[in-house]
Amino acid sequence: MEELKQAILNKGVVVSNGVLKVDTFLNHQIDPILIAQMGQEFVKRFNGKEITKILTIESSGIAPAFTTALELGIPFVFARKKKSLTLSSNLLSAKVHSFTKNETNEITVSKDFILEDDKILIIDDFLANGEAALGLASLVEQANATVVGIGIVIEKSFQPGREKLEQAGYQVESLARLASLENNTVRFLEEVAT
Ligand code: 5GP
């Protein structure tokens, strides 16, 4: 997605060979126009799938999940990283190791919001080792619902996430694919014609 690539080049900060900071438009301050375009692009990429709901994880997945859900006119639900006081039973849960924080969280979502006949599109901001996406997919599968695909805003293709998700049988669509962050420089993978 060209607009996203430009934002990454113009506003992204390479923190290390493995981490990109995009706090000016996605992870802290939000660019609503760019995030709306992401929603439109995800809808195109998963065209023809009968999606009934979007699932993401707090907090940075919420904005792109929202715009995608708005485009489709369907609800989205976000998994929580910390247990809510008002949500203590009736939960689906999975353990997720965080790449950036190096800690393991139990992510949870209420059983009320993922039902057996749901066809779920998972959306997240970054794909690194695939832990968050696999944890979200596990929540869907615990509910006997179906994962129709996984939409990622920024994929770090030099890390093993995509391979793991594809091996597990999921369709992965990423709006920007990074080949490398070495030497303080963002390099994109060649776009594959779709
Ligand atoms: P994974 O679970 O695939 O290992 O990592 C994905 C999660 O870690 C995302 O939800 C995102 O919050 C965080 N993450 C991974 N890599 C990066 C990165 O380079 N920059 C930022 N801002 N977040 C990242």
Boltz pocket constraint, residues with backbone or C-beta under 6 A from the ligand:
constraints:
  - pocket:
      binder: B
      contacts: [[A, 18], [A, 19], [A, 20], [A, 21], [A, 22], [A, 27], [A, 60], [A, 97], [A, 98], [A, 99], [A, 100], [A, 124], [A, 125], [A, 126], [A, 127], [A, 128], [A, 129], [A, 130], [A, 131], [A, 132], [A, 133], [A, 161]]
      max_distance: 6.0
